[in-house]
Every structure is written in C-alpha cells, then in structure tokens.
Amino acid sequence: MEVYTVTVATGTSEYSGTNNYIFVTLIGEKGESERTLLDNPGLDFCRGAVDKYSVTSNAPLGSVLLIRLEKEKYFVEDNWFCRYITVEPLGGKKLLTFPCYRWLIGNAKVEVREGTAKTLVDDSTAQLLQHRKTELQERQNTFRWATWAQGIPRCVDAKTEAELPQDVRFDNEKRSDFEHSLHYALLELSLKKLAITFGKSWNDLDDFKRIFWKLRSPIAEYCMDHWKEDSFFGYQCLNGCNPRMIKKCTELPENFPVTSNMVQSSLPAKTSLDKELKAGKIYLLDYAIMDGIPANTIKGKPQFIAAPLCLLYEHPDEGLIPIAIQLEQIPSLETPIFLPKDPPLAWLLAKMWVRHSEFQVFQLLSHLLRTHLVIEVFCVATLRQLPAVHPIYKLLAPHLRYTLEINCRGRTQLISPNGIFKRVVSTGGDGLLILAQREYKVLTYRSLQPHFDFSDRGVFQLPNYFYRENALMLWDAIYSFVSDVVSLYYHSDQDVQKDPELQAWIKDISQEGFAELPDFGMPNKLSTKEELSTLLAVAIFTSTAQHAATNNGQMAITWHLGRAQPDAIPLGEYTEGHFTELPALKLIEKFKMKLKEIENQILDQNAGLDLQYLFLLPSRIENSITI
C-alpha cells in the first residue's frame, strides 16, 4: 500500500469555501488510487484554507499524472473554488503541484494536470494527450466566437455576463464593488443635476466648477485650475487620456490652409511657419475619422460633432501649444480657422470642440476598440486553443482576468442601443458603431507596437512626452520577459513551427477574431521565436500598460471608471501560480525587479513636477483589463 500526503488549497475570495463533499483520486502511470473523501475533524475547505489529507493506493501508481476532484452536494448546493493541490509521495520524492484555479459548481468532476508547462510535442503519455484533447474540446464548446456587430473585432458568444462560465466572471467582491460604485456615481450625478436645475444661473465659465464636487485627485484639481491654458491643452495631447493622436507635420494638409501670417504671432520673432515645419517643430491633430459621423439626439435635442484639424507648435519657452484650429475637414467661409489672437472665448470654444472630438475618439477607439476589443480576441482564442498546461496559456492567463465580463457589461450597459452612450454621448446610437468600424478598417498590428507607433507618427523628439518614455520602458521590459519565457520552452524556430496548438491559436486570432481585416498585418502562422515574442508582448502590453494609459486618466465625472479598483492585481504580480517550475518562477522575479526599477525611475522623473504623470507607474497598472 502506498500513502500520499495531499494538500488542497481553497480560494481566498468570498464564498470560495464549501461544505459539500469533496473527493479526490490520484491518477498515475500505472493506475488510480482509492476514491477518497477528504474529511478532517472540524470544518474543511473554508475560505483561504490549506488542508492536508492522506490518500492511499493499494498498488503502485508510478508517476502521478492527474488528480480527479469531485464535488457532491451535502444538503444544499455550495460551490467551491480550488486554487491548487499538492501531492507528496512517500520516500522524499519531489513535491508535485497541480494548479487548478477553477470553480466546481453542482455535482462536478474535474481532472487537473501536474503543473510543469509542456507543449504538445513534450507529451507522449496517452492519458495526458487525451486530457489535452478533451480539455480543448470542452473549452471550444463553452467559448464560441460571435459577431456582436459587423466591422469590428469578434467577441465571445455571450449576450450578457450571466451567460459566461463562473471561471471567467468577477469574484463576488469585485461584482459587489462594481455595481455599488456605479449606483453611487449615478446618484452623485443626479444630485449635481438637481443642484444645477434649482441653483442660481451660470454667469461665467468659472461657474462650471459648481458641478465638480469632491475632486478626487491632484490631477483633477490641476485640470480645473488650468483647463483654459494653451500649454495645458498641448500637455493633454502628450500625456492625457488619448496620447496617440499627435503626429509630426512636415507639410500642411491641403484642406487646412493655414498661412504663415496667421500664426506668426504664436511664433518667436525670428522664425516662420515654413522654417518650423522644416525644423520638425510643427505637429498635427487630425480628426478626419469623425467627419460625417451621425450625431446623437438626447432628450429630443440634436447633438453636434466636429471633425477638427489642430496645428500645434513646439514653442521654445511655452512648450507644445495649439496655434490654429479648423473645426471641419473642408475649408470654406463657414469653416474659419481659429487662432490664439481671436477673441478669448472664440479661441476657447474652438479648443473645447477639439477636446469634444478627442473624447469620442478616446473612449470609443483608443480605449474600447484598441484595448478592450483587441484583447478579447486574444482571450477567446487562448481559452479555445491552448490547454492549461501549455506555457503560453500559463503566461497569458493572468493578463486575461475579468476581461470577458467587463466587455460583456460594456456591450450591454455602455454601447447598447439603450446604453449610457446613447443617453449622454454625442456619438451614441448609430454614430459609435460607424466610428468603430472606420477605425477597425485602418487598424494595424504595427500600430499596437509602441516603437513603430512613435516612429510612424514622428514623435520621438517631442520633449515632455512622458507617455512615450514610460510606454517604451514598459514595452522593453515586457518584451524581454516574454522572450525569456519563449526561449525557456521553445529552443528553436522549428519548435515554434511544430507546435500545432500554438499554430491553431494564432490562426484563431487572425482568421476568426480579426476577421475581414486584410491589411491588419498580423501573421496567420508563427514561424520564429521572435514573431511569437512580439505577439505576446503586444497582448500583454495592450492589456496592461496601454489600457492603463487610457483608463487611468479618467477622473472627476468618470470617477467610477478611472478610480483604483479594490481587488486590482498590479502588473507583474502573478497571484495565481500557473507556473510551478523554478526556471519560470525566476524569470517572473526578474521581471518584477525590472518593473521596480521602472517604478523608481518614473517617480524620480516626476519629483518636483506640479503635474505628475503617474498613469504608467507599474504599481498602478492592472495586470489585465478589468474596468
């Protein structure tokens, strides 16, 4: 008879524990152990508990390959979340760890593999090969592709978050906080509406402050004090919520007939517009994508949408400042070019219309499309094509946490026909989908890689572009980390080419998720370790740093979306131990140390600044898209 010491770890979130019956069976090369009821004196499987049991086998099992967990109801149904199981054979043999991180719901049965990461070619045992096949078949039945709307990335087949499996849903604490904070935010807005309705009339723009109660950050306070200033307008183009729009202008667009005389008063005395264009000091914001977007109607009142062009100058003393604004794409007598020397309110209103267009592009394109929807494609493909034992699944799983649920909620609560955007945003209704479809047509894989993005926009020389500096540091750290992980499990390019699960994964991403996008530029097969590393870096950078750059800038009115989340897991903190082997764990520690260096560098960079750029501080970047 052989006796094994089995340790079972229960989840730490609310309602993770259970009072139901839990059985375990060890499955080895040579046979199976007794089906054993796990029952110690007192309470078992309490929230956060790590319980030890003895499991016997009448005959030698050989190497333990799998653990079968079974849950059966005791009086009432009580779901259970299992973190991991360890098995300690007699004789001091190596402790085996079996990562689980799954809910057992109802009378459930699951089989969990030992945690050493392996590709398909690393497996030769018939039992393990069948386990991989069965797991993927079940996942592909559960996670199906769907088309929410034509002309945008495809998504998971779930009409609401309630249709998602529990394993990819919010924990109870997250769900409660999300719903309660949303209700609080809506209540606060309602109170502000009452104050505006029954309060005294507004006499000037400073009365705008009356709707900003309880400003929740130094950034919000700074915005309230400086929002009219040209230098702050320029700063927002570089380090605001949507820092990807600005690009170098070496030649004025034909539809933006700015002359040197128009803007001379914004330039130093001994220079001119032509000289500054040649010197690379002129930049452009072009919102052509907004041209012709149908505007929303809110409570019977038609809304309005501009498609502006804004010329900016890198002034030697004042920094980046706007010097000319045209609010439509076609110049005419009815489409004047606004200048800083115009009456102050006219210039301020022109800047406000640019910021209004910026908001639409930021929320729908930079935030929703280019982070949330892009990463959902990776999430669905990963769940469908990579078993839990695959090293790339282990690498990506922490960066896909909660993404399916937050996107389902977004589709039902934000961008649905009766959602929040329809009720309050100028592009709500038909406009938001048309805008997203336009962006999707021109979306490129190259633009998701920051070195290429900054190079293509010609902004490597722009000073005080903190987003660029921080994003590049983070990209390099992420790319180095994933390259090390790839090299750990793929020793040559041929290893990448010969991994059928990996090839099915990239095919699912490129041909199913990003369907009808011939110019996207993503390969539909992976031929080299470098290609794989770049793809993984894009997925992790987009789901962490790029999302933080857009989401973390939301404040004041959008406090509910922009605030720190109570159960947030920072970038690089892998709280679920999917990797169990020492070499991989060492690479994770190396990555964490690099992020700590970046954290200190960013803090030093911001020391003494009146307006600090901390959106990409690693400790403030979530490990996945959860909001």
Backbone hydrogen bonds, N-H to C=O, Kabsch-Sander energy under -0.5 kcal/mol:
donor,donor_aa,acceptor,acceptor_aa,energy
2,E,57,S,-2.8
4,Y,55,V,-3.1
5,T,88,E,-2.1
6,V,4,Y,-0.6
6,V,53,Y,-3.1
7,T,86,T,-2.3
8,V,51,D,-3.0
9,A,84,Y,-2.7
10,T,8,V,-0.5
10,T,49,A,-2.9
11,G,81,F,-2.6
16,S,13,S,-1.5
18,T,45,F,-1.7
21,Y,72,E,-2.4
23,F,70,E,-2.8
24,V,36,T,-2.2
25,T,68,R,-1.8
27,I,66,L,-2.7
28,G,26,L,-0.6
28,G,31,G,-3.3
29,E,63,S,-1.6
30,K,61,L,-2.7
31,G,61,L,-0.5
33,S,26,L,-2.6
34,E,56,T,-2.2
36,T,24,V,-2.7
36,T,34,E,-0.8
38,L,22,I,-2.9
39,D,37,L,-0.9
48,G,11,G,-2.9
49,A,46,C,-2.5
51,D,8,V,-2.5
53,Y,6,V,-2.6
55,V,4,Y,-2.8
57,S,2,E,-2.4
65,L,27,I,-2.4
65,L,63,S,-0.6
66,L,27,I,-2.1
67,I,112,V,-2.1
68,R,25,T,-3.0
69,L,67,I,-0.6
69,L,110,V,-3.1
70,E,23,F,-2.2
71,K,108,A,-2.5
72,E,21,Y,-2.2
74,Y,76,V,-0.8
76,V,74,Y,-2.6
80,W,104,L,-1.9
81,F,16,S,-2.4
82,C,80,W,-0.6
82,C,102,R,-2.3
83,R,9,A,-3.0
83,R,81,F,-0.5
84,Y,9,A,-0.8
85,I,98,F,-1.6
86,T,7,T,-2.4
87,V,96,L,-2.4
88,E,5,T,-2.6
92,G,89,P,-0.6
96,L,87,V,-2.6
98,F,85,I,-3.5
100,C,83,R,-2.8
101,Y,82,C,-0.9
101,Y,83,R,-1.0
102,R,82,C,-1.5
104,L,80,W,-3.4
105,I,103,W,-0.6
108,A,71,K,-0.7
108,A,106,G,-1.5
110,V,69,L,-2.5
112,V,67,I,-2.9
114,E,65,L,-1.4
115,G,97,T,-3.2
118,K,389,V,-2.2
122,D,119,T,-1.1
123,D,119,T,-0.5
123,D,120,L,-1.4
129,L,125,T,-2.5
130,Q,126,A,-2.4
131,H,127,Q,-2.0
132,R,128,L,-2.3
133,K,129,L,-2.1
134,T,130,Q,-2.8
135,E,131,H,-2.5
136,L,132,R,-2.2
137,Q,133,K,-2.2
138,E,134,T,-2.4
139,R,135,E,-2.3
140,Q,136,L,-2.7
141,N,137,Q,-1.5
142,T,138,E,-1.6
143,F,139,R,-3.6
144,R,142,T,-0.8
146,A,155,C,-2.4
148,W,146,A,-0.6
152,I,149,A,-0.9
154,R,513,G,-2.4
155,C,146,A,-2.6
157,D,144,R,-2.2
158,A,156,V,-1.7
163,E,160,T,-1.5
164,L,161,E,-1.6
168,V,165,P,-1.6
169,R,166,Q,-1.5
175,R,171,D,-2.6
176,S,172,N,-2.7
177,D,173,E,-2.5
178,F,174,K,-2.7
179,E,175,R,-2.3
180,H,176,S,-2.6
181,S,177,D,-2.7
182,L,178,F,-1.7
183,H,179,E,-2.0
184,Y,180,H,-2.2
185,A,181,S,-2.6
186,L,182,L,-2.4
187,L,183,H,-2.2
188,E,184,Y,-2.5
189,L,185,A,-2.1
190,S,186,L,-2.0
191,L,187,L,-2.3
192,K,188,E,-2.1
193,K,189,L,-2.2
194,L,190,S,-2.1
195,A,191,L,-2.2
196,I,192,K,-2.3
197,T,193,K,-2.7
198,F,194,L,-2.7
199,G,195,A,-1.2
207,D,204,D,-1.6
208,F,205,L,-1.8
209,K,206,D,-1.7
210,R,207,D,-2.1
211,I,208,F,-1.6
212,F,209,K,-1.7
213,W,211,I,-1.1
221,E,217,S,-1.9
222,Y,218,P,-2.5
223,C,219,I,-2.7
224,M,220,A,-2.0
225,D,221,E,-1.5
226,H,222,Y,-2.0
227,W,223,C,-1.4
229,E,226,H,-1.8
233,F,229,E,-1.8
234,G,230,D,-2.2
235,Y,231,S,-2.0
236,Q,232,F,-2.4
237,C,233,F,-1.3
238,L,234,G,-1.0
238,L,235,Y,-0.7
239,N,235,Y,-3.1
240,G,236,Q,-1.8
245,M,242,N,-0.8
247,K,284,L,-1.7
248,K,457,R,-3.1
249,C,282,I,-2.8
250,T,248,K,-0.5
256,F,253,P,-1.9
258,V,256,F,-2.5
263,V,259,T,-1.1
264,Q,260,S,-0.9
266,S,263,V,-1.9
267,L,264,Q,-1.6
271,T,268,P,-1.3
276,E,272,S,-2.3
277,L,273,L,-2.4
278,K,274,D,-2.1
279,A,275,K,-1.8
280,G,276,E,-0.5
280,G,277,L,-0.9
281,K,276,E,-2.7
282,I,276,E,-0.6
283,Y,312,L,-2.7
284,L,247,K,-3.0
285,L,310,C,-2.4
287,Y,308,P,-2.8
290,M,287,Y,-2.2
291,D,288,A,-1.8
293,I,290,M,-1.9
296,N,426,S,-2.9
298,I,301,K,-2.4
299,K,297,T,-0.6
301,K,298,I,-1.9
303,Q,296,N,-2.7
307,A,327,L,-2.0
309,L,326,Q,-2.9
310,C,285,L,-2.6
311,L,324,A,-2.9
312,L,283,Y,-3.0
313,Y,321,I,-3.0
314,E,281,K,-2.6
315,H,313,Y,-1.5
315,H,319,G,-2.3
319,G,315,H,-1.5
321,I,313,Y,-2.3
323,I,311,L,-3.1
324,A,311,L,-1.3
325,I,338,F,-2.2
326,Q,309,L,-2.7
327,L,336,P,-0.6
332,S,335,T,-0.7
335,T,332,S,-1.3
338,F,325,I,-3.4
338,F,336,P,-0.6
342,D,339,L,-1.9
346,A,343,P,-0.7
347,W,343,P,-2.1
348,L,344,P,-2.4
349,L,345,L,-2.5
350,A,346,A,-2.0
351,K,347,W,-2.1
352,M,348,L,-2.2
353,W,349,L,-2.1
354,V,350,A,-1.7
355,R,351,K,-2.4
356,H,352,M,-2.2
357,S,353,W,-2.1
358,E,354,V,-2.5
359,F,355,R,-2.1
360,Q,356,H,-1.5
361,V,357,S,-2.3
362,F,358,E,-3.1
363,Q,359,F,-2.6
364,L,360,Q,-2.2
365,L,361,V,-2.0
366,S,361,V,-2.1
367,H,362,F,-2.3
368,L,363,Q,-2.0
369,L,364,L,-1.4
370,R,365,L,-2.9
371,T,367,H,-0.9
372,H,367,H,-1.7
373,L,368,L,-2.7
374,V,369,L,-1.2
375,I,371,T,-2.5
376,E,372,H,-1.7
377,V,373,L,-1.2
378,F,374,V,-1.1
379,C,375,I,-2.5
380,V,376,E,-2.7
381,A,377,V,-2.3
382,T,378,F,-2.4
383,L,379,C,-2.1
384,R,380,V,-1.8
385,Q,381,A,-2.2
386,L,382,T,-1.8
390,H,387,P,-1.8
394,K,390,H,-2.3
395,L,391,P,-1.9
396,L,392,I,-2.2
397,A,393,Y,-2.8
399,H,396,L,-1.9
400,L,397,A,-1.6
403,T,400,L,-1.3
404,L,400,L,-0.5
405,E,168,V,-0.6
406,I,402,Y,-2.4
407,N,403,T,-2.1
408,C,404,L,-2.2
409,R,405,E,-2.7
410,G,406,I,-1.9
411,R,407,N,-2.3
412,T,408,C,-1.8
413,Q,409,R,-3.1
414,L,409,R,-0.6
414,L,410,G,-1.7
415,I,410,G,-2.3
419,G,416,S,-2.2
420,I,413,Q,-2.4
421,F,414,L,-2.4
422,K,414,L,-0.5
423,R,419,G,-1.4
424,V,420,I,-2.0
425,V,421,F,-2.3
428,G,425,V,-1.9
431,G,428,G,-0.7
432,L,427,T,-1.7
433,L,429,G,-0.8
434,I,430,D,-2.0
435,L,431,G,-2.6
436,A,432,L,-2.2
437,Q,433,L,-2.6
438,R,434,I,-2.1
439,E,435,L,-2.0
440,Y,436,A,-2.5
441,K,437,Q,-1.7
442,V,438,R,-0.9
442,V,439,E,-0.7
443,L,439,E,-0.8
443,L,440,Y,-0.6
445,Y,520,F,-3.5
448,L,444,T,-0.5
448,L,445,Y,-1.1
449,Q,446,R,-1.8
452,F,449,Q,-0.6
453,D,449,Q,-2.4
454,F,450,P,-2.8
455,S,451,H,-1.9
456,D,452,F,-3.2
457,R,453,D,-1.7
458,G,454,F,-0.7
458,G,455,S,-0.9
459,V,454,F,-2.0
462,L,459,V,-0.9
465,Y,462,L,-0.7
466,F,464,N,-1.4
469,E,465,Y,-2.0
470,N,466,F,-2.8
471,A,467,Y,-2.8
472,L,468,R,-2.3
473,M,469,E,-1.6
474,L,470,N,-2.3
475,W,471,A,-2.9
476,D,472,L,-2.5
477,A,473,M,-1.9
478,I,474,L,-2.8
479,Y,475,W,-3.2
480,S,476,D,-2.2
481,F,477,A,-2.1
482,V,478,I,-2.7
483,S,479,Y,-2.3
484,D,480,S,-1.9
485,V,481,F,-2.1
486,V,482,V,-2.9
487,S,483,S,-2.4
488,L,484,D,-1.3
489,Y,485,V,-1.2
489,Y,486,V,-0.7
490,Y,486,V,-2.7
491,H,489,Y,-0.5
496,V,492,S,-1.1
497,Q,493,D,-2.2
498,K,494,Q,-2.0
499,D,496,V,-1.4
503,Q,499,D,-2.1
504,A,500,P,-2.2
505,W,501,E,-1.8
506,I,502,L,-2.2
507,K,503,Q,-1.9
508,D,504,A,-2.1
509,I,505,W,-2.2
510,S,506,I,-2.7
511,Q,507,K,-2.6
512,E,507,K,-0.6
512,E,508,D,-1.2
513,G,508,D,-2.4
514,F,509,I,-2.3
515,A,512,E,-0.8
515,A,513,G,-0.6
517,L,514,F,-0.5
520,F,517,L,-1.7
527,S,525,K,-0.5
532,L,528,T,-1.8
533,S,529,K,-2.8
534,T,530,E,-2.5
535,L,531,E,-2.2
536,L,532,L,-2.4
537,A,533,S,-2.4
538,V,534,T,-2.4
539,A,535,L,-2.1
540,I,536,L,-2.6
541,F,537,A,-3.0
542,T,538,V,-2.4
543,S,539,A,-1.9
544,T,540,I,-1.0
544,T,541,F,-0.5
546,Q,541,F,-2.7
547,H,542,T,-0.9
548,A,544,T,-2.4
549,A,545,A,-2.3
550,T,546,Q,-1.2
551,N,547,H,-3.4
552,N,548,A,-2.1
553,G,550,T,-0.6
554,Q,551,N,-1.9
558,T,555,M,-2.2
559,W,556,A,-1.7
561,L,558,T,-0.9
562,G,558,T,-2.3
563,R,559,W,-2.2
568,A,565,Q,-1.6
571,L,618,P,-0.9
571,L,621,I,-2.3
573,E,570,P,-2.2
574,Y,572,G,-0.9
575,T,573,E,-1.1
577,G,575,T,-0.6
578,H,576,E,-2.0
585,L,581,E,-1.9
586,K,582,L,-2.4
587,L,583,P,-1.6
588,I,584,A,-1.9
589,E,585,L,-2.0
590,K,586,K,-2.3
591,F,587,L,-2.2
592,K,588,I,-2.3
593,M,589,E,-2.1
594,K,590,K,-2.0
595,L,591,F,-2.3
596,K,592,K,-1.9
597,E,593,M,-1.9
598,I,594,K,-2.2
599,E,595,L,-2.5
600,N,596,K,-2.2
601,Q,597,E,-2.3
602,I,598,I,-2.7
603,L,599,E,-2.3
604,D,600,N,-2.4
605,Q,601,Q,-2.2
606,N,602,I,-1.7
607,A,603,L,-0.8
607,A,604,D,-0.7
609,L,606,N,-2.2
612,Q,610,D,-0.6
614,L,612,Q,-0.8
617,L,614,L,-1.6
620,R,617,L,-3.0
621,I,617,L,-0.5
621,I,618,P,-1.3
622,E,620,R,-0.6
623,N,569,I,-2.9
626,T,624,S,-0.8
